[in-house]
Amino acid sequence: MSEMELQQENVPPSMRSYRSTSTCSEGSDAVFLENNIAADSSNAKIKRSNSLEELEPCQFIRKLNLNSSKSEADVVPEENGKAAEVVQEGSTGPLCVVCSDKATGYHYGVFTCEGCKGFFKRTVQKQLDYTCKADGKCDVNQMTRNRCQYCRFQKCLDNGMLKLAVRQDRAPGGRHRHASLQDHKLKKPKLASKPSKSSSLEVDLTSSQGEDQYVEESETSDEYMEIIEQIATNVAVIPESPVPDVGDQTDGVDVNKLMQTGYRELYEVIQWSKDVPGFKDLRLDDQITLLKTSFMDLNVFRLAYRSIPCDPMSLRFTEKVICDAEACIKMGWSKDLTATTLEFCGKLRNLNIDVNEFACLSGLVLLSPDAQGLVDKAKVSQLQSKISSCLRDYEMNRYPDKVNRLGKLLLCLPTLRAYSEKALENYVTLEFFGKLDMPPLVAELLG
């Protein structure tokens, strides 16, 4: 047994169960949180996600109807000139001509995914104007499509998406409304898929009376997709290295230097939280409570997600700091924490979790109504339910044949909770034995 393992074994039980349960203190760290939460994020370059506090995903699974039929968007024409451009050898279907994600149908003249379809529609309907900071030369793909709206819209136009088709869709009694009403004659609408009207994030998806209450499913999906894209903006940014030119790490890195990224991680999480619909409308003390409660969970989830492209036995701590298992242990991580984190990363890798799913799960984790010290639990619960509806709708449209996928994603959350507890115990152990100088701000966040 190594020295570190012996040290951890001798840690008092009270230290092992150490967990943040307090609300905001009056100290300088609380001031830091308040100032950053209240700060204007318009110039922020990075934002982030994720926290899970006593979340019970099985409750979501029981509520969600995963057996709904495919929507009209799933019907794809068999012959079209554009189809040949986006169907790749060995693929199971056409790809979006804009971002190369899986296409869900033939929208506005070309094959696109739900995200680009909704983006194009909103841009045309609202007559939005965008600017590009890179002279209109941004790469637009599944991972980067949310970064530059100008280049994304330009690529939509360049690949043949038709503005006129959007205007026709908006016409009263147009093609989609007619299709929706015809469908209603054949079967009752799935009322369970309608969002709750109690949420402060509610979008006006339906009219008040008569036939107008039955709105086309893809219209609802567009609204949900808009929320998801808002949450997903910059959610996958990798933090900068604590030391310039540190390079890829195979022999480990000083844990105290790596802890410097904690400040940057916190900044990213705070900036990202402002993108979560409704979060800024919460009481300031509730915002701080949610951030404090979720901090360790967020770190573990972010670490695992950004490590997916790496070697299965390595973890990406920053852009330039990539440690294999041996290096993690030399740095001070326990063998158990190293193994479980790699295992969790492998689970995400096997699920092939995409950035929109990562963003939604992050939102569920952040908005935990069970966080101790919350004042307005009902409001937080409503916001969390809205995101769960977005994720459910996204899964039905993006992965219509994988009815168990949503459940598998949600069941990652209790695993995340268990692993973040191990990470917390490890950091407290390192500090307890003088191997880690924990910054005051991080100590405040951890309790």
C-alpha positions in Angstrom: 0.0 0.0 0.0 1.4 3.4 -1.0 2.1 6.3 1.4 -0.8 8.2 -0.1 -3.3 5.3 0.3 -2.2 4.8 3.9 -2.7 8.5 4.5 -6.2 8.4 3.0 -7.0 5.3 5.1 -6.2 7.3 8.3 -8.4 10.2 7.4 -11.2 10.6 10.0 -14.6 9.6 8.8 -15.9 13.1 9.3 -13.4 14.3 6.8 -14.3 11.6 4.3 -17.9 12.7 4.2 -17.0 16.3 3.9 -19.5 18.0 1.6 -20.6 21.6 1.1 -24.0 22.2 2.7 -23.7 25.8 3.6 -25.2 28.8 2.0 -23.2 31.9 1.0 -20.8 33.3 3.7 -20.1 36.9 4.2 -16.4 36.7 3.4 -14.4 37.8 0.4 -15.1 34.6 -1.5 -18.8 35.2 -1.4 -18.1 38.7 -2.7 -16.1 37.2 -5.6 -19.1 35.0 -6.4 -21.6 37.8 -6.2 -19.5 40.2 -8.3 -19.0 37.5 -11.0 -22.6 36.4 -11.0 -23.8 40.0 -11.3 -21.2 41.0 -13.9 -22.2 41.5 -17.5 -21.1 38.5 -19.5 -21.5 40.0 -23.0 -17.7 40.0 -23.5 -17.0 36.6 -22.0 -15.2 34.2 -24.3 -16.0 31.1 -22.4 -18.8 29.5 -20.5 -19.4 26.1 -18.9 -21.8 23.6 -17.2 -22.8 21.0 -14.7 -23.8 19.9 -11.3 -25.9 17.2 -9.7 -27.2 17.5 -6.2 -29.3 14.6 -5.0 -30.8 14.4 -8.5 -33.1 11.4 -9.0 -33.1 10.7 -12.7 -35.5 7.8 -12.4 -38.2 10.2 -11.6 -37.6 11.9 -15.0 -37.6 8.6 -16.8 -41.0 7.6 -15.4 -42.5 10.9 -16.5 -41.1 10.9 -20.0 -43.0 9.3 -22.9 -40.3 7.6 -25.0 -42.7 5.8 -27.3 -44.0 8.6 -29.4 -44.0 8.0 -33.1 -41.7 9.6 -35.6 -42.6 13.1 -36.6 -43.1 14.4 -40.1 -39.5 15.6 -40.0 -38.3 12.0 -40.1 -39.7 11.4 -43.5 -36.9 11.9 -46.1 -37.3 12.1 -49.8 -35.6 9.2 -51.6 -34.4 11.2 -54.6 -32.9 14.7 -54.5 -29.8 16.3 -55.9 -28.7 17.6 -52.5 -29.1 14.2 -50.9 -26.1 12.8 -52.8 -23.9 15.5 -51.4 -24.6 14.7 -47.7 -24.9 10.9 -47.7 -21.5 9.5 -46.8 -20.3 6.0 -47.5 -21.2 3.7 -44.6 -23.6 6.2 -43.0 -27.1 5.3 -42.0 -28.7 8.3 -43.6 -28.2 11.8 -44.9 -26.2 14.4 -43.0 -27.0 18.0 -42.4 -25.5 20.1 -45.3 -24.6 22.9 -42.8 -22.9 21.1 -39.8 -22.7 17.5 -40.9 -24.8 16.3 -37.9 -27.4 13.6 -38.6 -30.2 15.1 -40.8 -33.8 14.7 -39.5 -35.5 15.6 -42.7 -35.7 17.8 -45.8 -36.1 21.3 -44.5 -36.3 24.5 -46.6 -34.9 22.9 -49.7 -32.1 20.7 -48.2 -31.3 18.0 -45.7 -30.6 19.5 -42.3 -30.6 18.6 -38.6 -33.2 20.0 -36.2 -30.7 22.5 -34.9 -29.8 24.1 -38.2 -33.4 24.0 -39.3 -34.6 25.9 -36.2 -31.7 28.3 -36.4 -32.4 29.2 -40.1 -36.1 29.6 -39.4 -35.6 31.9 -36.4 -33.1 34.0 -38.3 -35.4 34.5 -41.2 -38.6 35.0 -39.2 -37.0 37.5 -36.8 -34.9 39.2 -39.6 -31.8 38.8 -37.5 -28.4 40.3 -38.6 -25.1 38.8 -37.5 -21.5 39.8 -37.6 -18.4 37.7 -37.8 -15.1 38.4 -35.9 -13.1 36.2 -38.3 -13.9 37.8 -41.7 -16.6 35.2 -42.5 -14.1 32.3 -42.5 -15.3 30.3 -39.5 -15.5 26.6 -39.7 -19.1 25.4 -39.2 -19.5 21.8 -37.9 -21.4 19.9 -35.2 -19.1 21.1 -32.5 -18.6 24.7 -33.6 -22.0 25.6 -35.2 -23.0 27.8 -32.2 -19.9 29.9 -32.1 -20.5 32.1 -35.2 -24.1 32.8 -36.2 -23.0 34.8 -39.2 -21.0 32.0 -40.8 -23.6 29.4 -39.9 -26.4 31.4 -41.6 -24.2 32.1 -44.6 -23.5 28.4 -44.9 -27.2 27.7 -44.8 -27.7 30.0 -47.7 -24.7 28.8 -49.6 -26.0 25.2 -49.4 -29.4 26.1 -50.8 -31.7 26.8 -47.8 -34.6 28.9 -49.0 -35.9 32.0 -47.2 -39.1 31.9 -49.1 -39.9 28.4 -47.7 -39.8 29.9 -44.2 -42.2 32.6 -45.1 -44.6 30.1 -46.6 -44.4 28.0 -43.4 -45.5 31.0 -41.4 -48.6 31.7 -43.5 -51.9 31.1 -41.6 -53.3 27.8 -42.6 -50.1 26.8 -44.2 -48.6 23.4 -45.0 -47.5 22.5 -41.4 -50.6 23.6 -39.7 -52.8 21.7 -42.1 -50.6 18.6 -41.6 -50.9 18.9 -37.9 -54.7 19.2 -37.9 -55.0 16.2 -40.3 -52.9 14.2 -37.9 -55.1 15.3 -35.0 -58.1 13.7 -36.7 -56.4 10.3 -36.6 -55.1 10.3 -33.1 -55.3 12.3 -29.9 -52.4 14.6 -29.2 -49.8 13.6 -26.6 -50.6 16.1 -24.0 -47.8 14.8 -21.8 -45.3 16.2 -24.2 -46.7 19.7 -23.8 -44.6 21.9 -21.5 -46.0 23.0 -18.1 -47.4 26.5 -18.1 -46.1 27.1 -14.6 -42.5 27.6 -15.7 -41.0 31.0 -15.9 -39.2 29.9 -19.1 -42.5 29.3 -20.8 -42.6 30.0 -24.5 -45.9 30.7 -26.2 -46.3 27.5 -28.2 -50.1 27.4 -28.4 -53.1 29.6 -28.8 -55.8 29.7 -26.2 -58.8 28.2 -27.9 -60.1 25.9 -30.5 -58.0 24.1 -33.1 -55.1 26.5 -32.4 -54.3 24.6 -29.3 -53.0 21.7 -31.4 -49.6 23.0 -32.7 -47.3 21.2 -35.0 -44.8 19.1 -33.1 -41.8 20.5 -34.9 -42.8 24.0 -33.8 -42.4 22.8 -30.2 -39.2 21.1 -31.1 -37.9 24.4 -32.6 -38.5 26.2 -29.3 -36.8 23.4 -27.3 -33.9 23.4 -29.7 -33.5 27.2 -29.3 -33.2 26.6 -25.5 -30.7 23.8 -26.0 -28.5 25.9 -28.3 -28.5 28.7 -25.7 -27.4 26.3 -23.0 -24.8 24.6 -25.3 -23.1 27.9 -26.3 -19.4 27.5 -25.3 -20.3 24.6 -23.0 -17.4 22.5 -24.2 -14.6 25.1 -24.0 -11.4 23.6 -22.5 -9.7 25.7 -19.8 -6.3 27.2 -20.4 -3.2 25.7 -18.9 -2.0 27.1 -15.6 1.5 27.4 -16.8 2.5 28.5 -20.4 4.1 25.9 -22.6 3.5 23.1 -20.2 3.0 20.6 -23.0 1.4 17.2 -22.9 2.0 15.5 -19.6 3.1 11.9 -19.1 5.0 12.3 -15.9 2.4 14.2 -14.0 2.1 17.9 -13.0 2.3 19.7 -9.7 -1.1 19.5 -8.2 -0.8 22.9 -6.7 -0.2 24.4 -10.1 -3.1 22.5 -11.5 -5.3 23.9 -8.8 -4.8 27.3 -10.2 -7.2 26.3 -12.9 -9.9 26.2 -10.2 -10.3 29.9 -10.5 -10.6 29.7 -14.3 -13.0 26.8 -14.0 -15.2 28.7 -11.6 -15.2 31.8 -13.9 -16.3 29.6 -16.8 -19.0 28.0 -14.8 -20.4 31.3 -13.6 -20.4 32.7 -17.1 -22.0 29.6 -18.5 -24.7 29.7 -15.8 -25.9 33.0 -17.2 -26.8 31.2 -20.4 -29.1 28.7 -18.6 -32.6 30.1 -19.2 -34.1 31.5 -16.0 -30.9 31.2 -13.9 -30.3 34.9 -13.8 -33.9 35.5 -12.7 -33.3 33.5 -9.5 -32.5 35.3 -6.2 -28.8 36.1 -6.0 -28.3 33.9 -2.9 -30.0 31.0 -4.6 -27.7 31.4 -7.6 -24.7 31.3 -5.3 -26.1 28.3 -3.4 -26.5 26.3 -6.7 -23.0 27.2 -7.8 -21.4 26.2 -4.5 -23.3 23.0 -4.3 -22.5 21.9 -7.8 -18.9 23.0 -8.1 -17.3 19.6 -7.6 -19.8 17.8 -9.8 -19.3 20.3 -12.5 -15.5 19.8 -12.4 -15.7 16.0 -12.7 -18.3 16.1 -15.5 -16.3 18.7 -17.4 -13.1 16.8 -17.0 -14.7 13.5 -18.2 -16.4 15.1 -21.2 -13.3 16.9 -22.5 -11.3 13.7 -22.1 -13.5 11.7 -24.4 -11.3 12.3 -27.5 -8.2 11.3 -25.5 -6.6 7.9 -25.1 -8.9 5.8 -22.9 -6.4 5.7 -20.1 -5.8 9.5 -20.1 -7.5 12.6 -18.7 -7.4 16.1 -20.2 -7.2 18.6 -17.3 -6.5 21.6 -19.5 -5.8 22.3 -23.2 -2.2 21.2 -22.8 -2.2 19.1 -19.7 -3.1 15.5 -20.5 -2.2 12.9 -17.8 -2.3 9.1 -18.1 -3.3 7.1 -15.1 0.2 6.8 -13.7 0.7 10.5 -13.9 -2.6 11.2 -12.2 -1.5 9.0 -9.3 1.9 10.7 -9.1 0.1 14.0 -9.0 -1.8 12.9 -5.9 -4.9 11.3 -7.1 -5.8 8.0 -5.4 -5.9 4.9 -7.6 -9.6 4.6 -6.9 -10.4 8.1 -8.0 -8.3 7.7 -11.1 -9.9 4.4 -12.1 -13.5 5.7 -11.4 -13.0 8.9 -13.4 -11.6 7.0 -16.3 -14.5 4.6 -16.1 -17.0 7.4 -16.1 -15.2 9.0 -19.1 -15.5 5.6 -20.8 -19.2 5.5 -20.2 -19.7 8.9 -21.8 -17.5 7.7 -24.7 -19.5 4.6 -25.2 -22.7 6.5 -25.3 -21.2 8.9 -27.8 -22.7 11.8 -25.9 -23.0 14.9 -28.1 -22.6 18.5 -27.0 -26.3 19.2 -26.8 -26.9 16.2 -24.5 -23.9 17.3 -22.4 -25.4 20.8 -22.2 -28.8 19.5 -21.1 -27.4 17.2 -18.5 -25.2 20.0 -17.2 -28.3 22.1 -16.9 -30.1 19.4 -14.9 -27.1 19.1 -12.7 -26.8 22.8 -12.0 -30.5 23.4 -11.3 -30.9 21.0 -8.4 -34.0 21.8 -6.3 -32.6 19.6 -3.5 -29.5 21.8 -2.9 -29.5 22.7 0.8 -30.1 26.3 1.5 -32.3 27.2 -1.5 -35.0 29.7 -0.8 -37.1 29.2 -3.9 -37.0 25.5 -4.5 -40.2 25.5 -6.6 -38.7 28.0 -9.1 -35.5 25.9 -9.5 -37.6 22.7 -9.9 -39.6 24.4 -12.7 -36.4 25.4 -14.5 -35.0 21.9 -14.2 -38.2 20.4 -15.6 -38.0 22.7 -18.6 -34.6 21.4 -19.4 -35.7 17.8 -18.9 -38.4 18.4 -21.5 -35.9 19.9 -23.9 -33.7 16.8 -23.5 -36.6 14.4 -24.0 -37.7 16.2 -27.2 -34.2 16.3 -28.5 -33.7 12.5 -28.0 -37.0 11.8 -29.7 -36.0 13.8 -32.8 -32.3 13.2 -32.9 -32.3 9.5 -31.9 -35.9 8.3 -32.7 -34.9 4.6 -32.9 -33.0 4.6 -29.6 -35.9 4.7 -27.1 -33.6 3.7 -24.2 -31.0 6.4 -24.8 -32.6 9.0 -22.6 -32.7 6.7 -19.7 -29.0 5.8 -20.1 -28.0 9.4 -20.2 -30.0 10.3 -17.1 -28.5 7.3 -15.2 -25.1 8.8 -15.7 -26.0 11.4 -13.1 -26.0 9.3 -10.0 -22.7 7.8 -11.1 -21.4 11.4 -11.4 -22.6 12.1 -7.9 -20.7 9.1 -6.5 -17.5 10.0 -8.4 -17.5 13.6 -7.4 -17.7 12.5 -3.7 -14.5 10.5 -4.3 -12.9 13.6 -5.9 -13.9 15.8 -2.9 -12.6 13.2 -0.5 -9.3 13.1 -2.4 -8.8 16.8 -2.4 -9.6 17.1 1.3 -7.2 14.3 2.1 -4.4 16.1 0.2 -5.0 19.3 2.0 -5.3 17.5 5.4 -1.8 16.0 5.0 -0.3 19.2 3.7 0.2 18.1 0.1 -2.2 20.7 -1.4 -2.5 24.4 -0.8 -6.2 24.8 -1.4 -7.0 28.4 -2.6 -9.4 30.2 -0.2 -12.0 30.5 -2.9 -12.0 26.8 -3.7 -12.1 26.0 0.1 -15.2 28.2 0.3 -16.9 26.4 -2.5 -16.1 23.0 -1.0 -17.6 24.0 2.4 
